[in-house]
Amino acid sequence: MAERTICVVTGSRAEYGHLFWLLREIEDDPDLQLRLVVTGAHLAPRFGLTHRAIEEDGFTIDATVDMHLAGDTPTAVATSMGRGTIGLAEALARIKPHIVVLLGDRYETLSAAQAAMVLRIPIAHIHGGERTEGAMDEAIRHAVTKMAHLHFVSAEPYRRRVIQLGEAPERVFTVGAPGLDHIDRLELLDLEALEKFLGFDLGERYFVVTYHPATLSDADPGVGVGELLAAVDGFADHRILITGVNADPGHERVRKLMADYAARQPDRVALRTSLGHVGYLSAVKHCRAVIGNSSSGLIEAPALKVPTVNIGDRQRGRLRGPSVVDCAEMRDAIAAAILRVLHPDFADTAWAAPGPYAAGGASRRIKTVLKDFPLAGIQVKRFHDLPEVDCA
């Protein structure tokens, strides 16, 4: 068969982590040609210049698109999206792939989808159909679904939702969460090696804290950060590993408060902008709990049998298992949730509870469809109507 060129676009470290094994699967298949476009936070110094990690992993970057992330106001982000659309259109027009692969719901993803749609390049979308009612990601995700031609969802309820959005059932595939492939395919660090990697003594008890702005909230994101930090201050016998904030509007306020908090307690708190796949999952594996509002607390942490305290509305609507405790964005509620997940009986729950996302093999399943699905006529999309319900 003729070689099929698949272009994957990545704009952030977290998204790249989910795409890693799919990139490997495509690269290792002799019938496929991988093209990789890097944009967004990967190219920004304050987010760790994570494009370097992609190159260190051995991937060739075929194009970089600087979105000029100069600020974190809504106007600055919207301007970056426009610049991204221009640059991504130029990159995709030059690469001329048979299909473009996009993951998730960030604004870089929307810029890439718009460019590919106008260039009439088929789009394959990963992690569609999900709900995050506290973030603008919700609207972006569903918008990309309507532009996409193939859909790879992480759980069966999400498949039903994508079909409810009018997508043809034969183009929607339940594959699981590709980020969980790391757990099956990587050798994670033991605690001693993790501490050496971090250059920080975690001790026997520590939390992993990840907090991002809730982009649909009018509240100052600094208020939520303050409540979170006040709550963990009540657990002085636990050390804190804080991971970097993403590039959402309001991120600079979150970043500064976290950095100041870590600087005041250098022996107890470590802040790391980016840990990489092995570093992050190893940190989660050995911690007492994941605390914050990241999707990793609902997907990766349960798969590693680690409890999660999920704060606020950012992940409201996303599937979660019994190892996740939701709480309001107030210090007393957060502290109570932490106490709950630290109870020995709750640890037993975390170990026994199956995660809602199928673990292992998602990347291989996605690659197989990308390789074999007929592309002739794929641009024609007809709205799939659900059966009518008699309401009489």
C-alpha positions as CSV (number, residue, x, y, z in Angstrom):
1,M,0.0,0.0,0.0
2,A,1.1,3.6,-0.5
3,E,2.7,5.3,2.5
4,R,0.2,7.4,4.5
5,T,1.5,10.6,6.0
6,I,0.1,11.4,9.4
7,C,0.7,14.8,11.0
8,V,0.5,15.1,14.8
9,V,0.2,18.6,16.3
10,T,1.1,19.2,20.0
11,G,1.0,22.4,22.0
12,S,1.7,21.5,25.6
13,R,3.7,19.0,27.8
14,A,0.6,17.3,29.1
15,E,-0.9,16.8,25.7
16,Y,2.5,15.4,24.4
17,G,2.5,13.0,27.3
18,H,-0.8,11.5,26.0
19,L,0.5,11.4,22.4
20,F,3.9,9.9,23.1
21,W,3.2,6.2,22.4
22,L,1.0,7.0,19.5
23,L,4.0,8.9,18.0
24,R,6.1,5.8,18.6
25,E,3.5,3.5,17.0
26,I,3.3,5.7,13.9
27,E,7.0,6.2,13.6
28,D,7.7,2.4,13.9
29,D,5.2,1.4,11.2
30,P,6.8,1.1,7.8
31,D,3.6,1.9,6.0
32,L,3.2,5.3,7.8
33,Q,5.2,8.5,7.7
34,L,5.1,10.6,10.9
35,R,5.2,14.4,10.6
36,L,5.3,16.4,13.9
37,V,4.3,20.0,14.4
38,V,5.1,21.7,17.7
39,T,3.5,24.9,18.9
40,G,2.0,26.7,21.9
41,A,3.6,26.3,25.4
42,H,6.3,24.0,24.1
43,L,8.1,27.0,22.7
44,A,7.7,29.3,25.7
45,P,10.6,29.7,28.1
46,R,8.3,30.2,31.2
47,F,6.7,26.7,30.5
48,G,10.1,25.0,30.3
49,L,10.8,25.0,26.6
50,T,9.5,21.5,26.5
51,H,10.1,21.1,22.8
52,R,13.6,20.1,23.9
53,A,12.2,17.1,25.7
54,I,10.5,16.0,22.4
55,E,13.8,16.2,20.6
56,E,15.5,14.3,23.5
57,D,12.9,11.6,23.1
58,G,14.3,11.1,19.6
59,F,11.4,12.6,17.5
60,T,12.1,14.9,14.6
61,I,10.1,18.1,14.7
62,D,9.0,19.0,11.2
63,A,7.7,22.4,12.0
64,T,7.5,24.8,14.9
65,V,4.7,27.5,15.1
66,D,5.3,30.2,17.7
67,M,2.0,31.5,18.9
68,H,3.7,34.3,20.8
69,L,2.2,33.6,24.2
70,A,3.0,37.1,25.5
71,G,0.3,37.3,28.2
72,D,-2.4,35.4,30.0
73,T,-5.4,37.7,29.5
74,P,-8.3,36.6,27.3
75,T,-7.3,39.1,24.7
76,A,-3.7,37.9,24.6
77,V,-4.9,34.2,24.3
78,A,-7.3,35.0,21.5
79,T,-4.5,36.9,19.7
80,S,-2.2,33.9,20.1
81,M,-4.9,31.6,18.7
82,G,-5.1,33.8,15.6
83,R,-1.3,33.7,15.1
84,G,-1.4,30.0,15.7
85,T,-4.0,29.5,13.0
86,I,-1.9,31.4,10.5
87,G,1.3,29.5,11.3
88,L,-0.3,26.1,11.5
89,A,-2.0,26.7,8.1
90,E,1.4,27.5,6.6
91,A,3.0,24.4,8.2
92,L,0.2,22.0,7.1
93,A,0.1,23.4,3.6
94,R,3.8,22.7,3.3
95,I,3.7,19.2,4.9
96,K,0.5,18.1,3.0
97,P,-0.4,15.2,5.3
98,H,-3.1,12.7,4.5
99,I,-4.6,13.2,8.0
100,V,-4.0,15.5,11.0
101,V,-4.1,14.1,14.6
102,L,-5.3,16.4,17.4
103,L,-5.8,15.6,21.0
104,G,-8.0,17.2,23.6
105,D,-9.5,20.6,24.0
106,R,-6.9,23.4,24.3
107,Y,-6.9,26.5,22.2
108,E,-3.9,25.4,20.3
109,T,-6.0,22.4,19.2
110,L,-8.7,24.7,18.0
111,S,-6.2,26.7,15.9
112,A,-4.9,23.6,14.3
113,A,-8.4,22.3,13.6
114,Q,-9.5,25.5,11.9
115,A,-6.4,25.5,9.7
116,A,-6.8,21.8,8.7
117,M,-10.5,22.2,8.0
118,V,-10.0,25.1,5.6
119,L,-7.1,23.2,3.9
120,R,-9.5,20.2,3.6
121,I,-7.1,17.9,5.5
122,P,-9.0,15.1,7.4
123,I,-8.8,15.5,11.2
124,A,-8.6,12.6,13.7
125,H,-9.5,13.8,17.2
126,I,-8.6,12.1,20.5
127,H,-10.5,12.5,23.8
128,G,-13.7,13.9,22.4
129,G,-17.1,13.7,24.0
130,E,-15.9,14.5,27.5
131,R,-17.3,17.2,29.8
132,T,-15.3,19.8,31.8
133,E,-18.0,22.3,32.6
134,G,-15.7,24.7,34.5
135,A,-13.4,25.4,31.6
136,M,-13.7,26.9,28.1
137,D,-12.1,23.6,27.0
138,E,-15.7,22.2,27.0
139,A,-16.7,24.4,24.0
140,I,-13.4,23.9,22.2
141,R,-13.6,20.1,22.5
142,H,-17.1,19.9,21.0
143,A,-16.2,22.4,18.3
144,V,-13.2,20.2,17.2
145,T,-15.5,17.2,17.3
146,K,-17.7,18.9,14.6
147,M,-14.6,19.6,12.5
148,A,-13.1,16.1,12.8
149,H,-13.7,13.1,10.7
150,L,-12.4,10.3,12.9
151,H,-13.0,10.2,16.7
152,F,-11.1,8.3,19.3
153,V,-12.8,8.4,22.7
154,S,-11.6,7.2,26.1
155,A,-14.9,5.6,27.4
156,E,-18.2,4.3,26.1
157,P,-20.3,7.2,27.5
158,Y,-18.1,9.6,25.5
159,R,-18.7,7.6,22.3
160,R,-22.4,8.0,22.8
161,R,-22.0,11.8,23.3
162,V,-20.0,12.2,20.2
163,I,-22.7,10.4,18.2
164,Q,-25.3,12.6,20.0
165,L,-23.4,15.5,18.5
166,G,-24.2,14.1,15.1
167,E,-21.1,12.1,14.2
168,A,-21.5,8.9,12.3
169,P,-21.2,5.8,14.6
170,E,-18.8,4.0,12.3
171,R,-16.3,6.8,12.7
172,V,-16.3,6.8,16.5
173,F,-14.0,4.4,18.3
174,T,-13.7,3.7,22.0
175,V,-10.0,3.1,22.5
176,G,-9.3,4.1,26.2
177,A,-7.0,6.9,27.4
178,P,-3.7,6.8,25.5
179,G,-1.9,8.5,28.4
180,L,-2.3,5.3,30.4
181,D,-0.1,3.5,28.0
182,H,2.9,4.9,29.9
183,I,1.9,2.8,33.0
184,D,2.2,-0.4,31.0
185,R,5.2,0.5,28.8
186,L,7.5,2.6,31.1
187,E,9.6,1.5,34.0
188,L,8.8,4.0,36.7
189,L,11.3,5.3,39.2
190,D,11.5,4.0,42.8
191,L,11.4,6.6,45.5
192,E,15.1,7.0,45.9
193,A,15.7,7.4,42.1
194,L,12.8,9.9,42.0
195,E,14.3,12.0,44.8
196,K,17.6,12.0,42.9
197,F,15.8,13.1,39.7
198,L,14.1,15.9,41.5
199,G,17.0,16.9,43.6
200,F,14.6,17.0,46.5
201,D,13.9,14.8,49.6
202,L,10.3,13.8,49.4
203,G,10.3,11.7,52.5
204,E,7.8,9.1,53.4
205,R,4.7,11.3,53.0
206,Y,4.1,13.8,50.3
207,F,1.4,15.2,48.0
208,V,1.5,16.0,44.3
209,V,-0.3,19.3,43.7
210,T,-1.4,20.5,40.3
211,Y,-3.7,23.5,39.9
212,H,-4.8,25.3,36.7
213,P,-7.2,28.3,36.3
214,A,-10.8,27.5,35.8
215,T,-11.3,29.5,32.6
216,L,-15.1,29.9,32.8
217,S,-14.9,31.4,36.3
218,D,-15.0,35.1,37.0
219,A,-13.2,34.6,40.3
220,D,-9.5,35.6,40.7
221,P,-7.6,32.3,40.3
222,G,-5.3,33.5,43.1
223,V,-8.2,33.0,45.6
224,G,-8.5,29.3,44.7
225,V,-4.7,28.9,45.0
226,G,-4.7,30.6,48.4
227,E,-7.4,28.3,49.7
228,L,-5.5,25.2,48.4
229,L,-2.2,26.3,49.9
230,A,-3.8,27.2,53.2
231,A,-5.4,23.7,53.3
232,V,-2.1,21.8,52.7
233,D,-0.4,24.0,55.3
234,G,-2.5,22.1,57.8
235,F,-0.6,18.9,56.9
236,A,2.9,20.0,58.0
237,D,4.1,16.4,58.2
238,H,3.6,16.0,54.4
239,R,5.9,17.5,51.9
240,I,4.6,19.1,48.7
241,L,5.6,18.6,45.1
242,I,4.0,21.2,42.9
243,T,3.9,20.8,39.1
244,G,3.8,23.6,36.6
245,V,0.6,25.5,35.6
246,N,-0.6,25.3,32.0
247,A,-1.0,28.3,29.6
248,D,-4.6,29.0,30.3
249,P,-5.8,32.6,30.9
250,G,-4.9,33.5,34.5
251,H,-1.9,31.2,34.6
252,E,0.6,33.9,35.6
253,R,-1.2,34.7,38.9
254,V,-1.2,30.9,39.7
255,R,2.4,30.5,38.8
256,K,3.6,33.4,40.9
257,L,1.7,32.3,44.0
258,M,2.9,28.8,43.7
259,A,6.5,29.9,43.2
260,D,6.3,32.3,46.2
261,Y,4.9,29.5,48.4
262,A,7.7,27.1,47.4
263,A,10.4,29.8,48.0
264,R,9.1,30.3,51.5
265,Q,9.4,26.6,52.4
266,P,12.4,25.3,50.4
267,D,12.8,22.2,52.7
268,R,9.2,21.2,52.5
269,V,7.9,22.3,49.0
270,A,9.4,21.7,45.6
271,L,8.1,23.4,42.4
272,R,9.0,21.8,39.1
273,T,7.7,23.3,35.8
274,S,7.9,20.0,33.9
275,L,8.6,16.5,35.1
276,G,8.3,14.5,31.9
277,H,6.4,11.2,31.6
278,V,8.5,9.1,33.8
279,G,9.1,11.8,36.4
280,Y,5.4,12.8,36.8
281,L,4.0,9.3,36.9
282,S,6.7,8.1,39.3
283,A,5.8,11.1,41.6
284,V,2.1,10.2,41.5
285,K,2.8,6.5,42.1
286,H,4.6,7.1,45.4
287,C,2.6,10.0,46.8
288,R,-0.2,9.9,49.4
289,A,-2.6,11.8,47.3
290,V,-2.9,14.0,44.1
291,I,-4.5,17.3,45.0
292,G,-5.7,20.0,42.5
293,N,-7.9,20.3,39.5
294,S,-6.0,18.5,36.7
295,S,-7.5,15.7,34.5
296,S,-4.5,13.6,35.6
297,G,-6.2,13.2,39.0
298,L,-9.1,11.6,37.3
299,I,-7.3,9.5,34.7
300,E,-3.7,8.6,35.7
301,A,-3.9,8.7,39.5
302,P,-6.7,6.1,39.7
303,A,-4.9,3.9,37.3
304,L,-1.9,4.0,39.7
305,K,-4.2,3.3,42.7
306,V,-3.6,6.7,44.2
307,P,-6.4,8.8,45.8
308,T,-7.3,12.2,44.4
309,V,-8.7,15.3,45.9
310,N,-10.4,17.1,43.0
311,I,-11.0,20.8,43.8
312,G,-13.7,23.0,42.3
313,D,-15.5,22.9,39.0
314,R,-12.8,22.7,36.4
315,Q,-13.3,18.9,35.9
316,R,-17.0,18.9,36.6
317,G,-18.8,16.5,34.3
318,R,-15.8,14.2,33.6
319,L,-16.0,10.5,34.5
320,R,-14.4,9.6,37.8
321,G,-14.0,6.5,39.9
322,P,-14.5,6.1,43.7
323,S,-10.9,6.9,44.4
324,V,-11.6,10.6,43.6
325,V,-13.1,12.9,46.2
326,D,-14.6,16.1,45.0
327,C,-14.7,19.2,47.1
328,A,-15.4,22.9,47.0
329,E,-12.6,25.5,46.5
330,M,-12.5,26.4,50.2
331,R,-9.7,25.5,52.6
332,D,-11.9,23.7,55.1
333,A,-13.5,21.6,52.4
334,I,-10.1,20.8,50.9
335,A,-8.7,19.8,54.3
336,A,-11.6,17.6,55.0
337,A,-11.2,15.9,51.6
338,I,-7.5,15.3,52.3
339,L,-8.3,13.8,55.7
340,R,-10.8,11.5,54.0
341,V,-8.4,10.2,51.4
342,L,-5.6,9.7,53.9
343,H,-7.8,7.3,56.0
344,P,-6.5,3.7,55.7
345,D,-9.9,2.5,54.6
346,F,-9.9,4.9,51.7
347,A,-6.5,3.6,50.6
348,D,-8.1,0.2,50.3
349,T,-10.9,1.7,48.1
350,A,-8.3,3.2,45.8
351,W,-6.6,-0.1,45.4
352,A,-9.8,-2.0,44.8
353,A,-11.6,0.5,42.5
354,P,-11.3,0.0,38.8
355,G,-10.7,3.2,36.8
356,P,-13.4,4.4,34.4
357,Y,-10.9,4.5,31.5
358,A,-9.6,1.3,29.9
359,A,-5.9,1.0,30.6
360,G,-3.3,-0.1,28.1
361,G,-3.2,-0.4,24.3
362,A,-5.0,2.8,23.3
363,S,-2.2,4.1,21.1
364,R,-1.9,0.9,19.2
365,R,-5.7,0.8,18.6
366,I,-5.6,4.4,17.3
367,K,-2.7,3.7,15.0
368,T,-4.4,0.8,13.5
369,V,-7.5,2.9,12.5
370,L,-5.3,5.7,11.3
371,K,-3.5,3.3,9.0
372,D,-6.4,1.3,7.7
373,F,-9.5,3.5,7.6
374,P,-10.4,4.4,4.0
375,L,-9.8,8.1,3.4
376,A,-11.6,8.4,0.0
377,G,-14.7,10.5,0.6
378,I,-13.9,11.0,4.3
379,Q,-14.4,14.8,3.9
380,V,-18.1,14.3,3.3
381,K,-19.8,14.5,6.7
382,R,-23.5,13.9,7.1
383,F,-25.2,14.7,10.4
384,H,-26.2,11.5,12.1
385,D,-29.6,11.9,13.7
386,L,-30.6,9.9,16.7
387,P,-33.8,7.9,16.6
388,E,-36.8,10.0,17.3
389,V,-38.4,9.6,20.7
390,D,-42.2,9.7,21.1
391,C,-42.8,12.3,23.8
392,A,-46.6,11.9,23.7
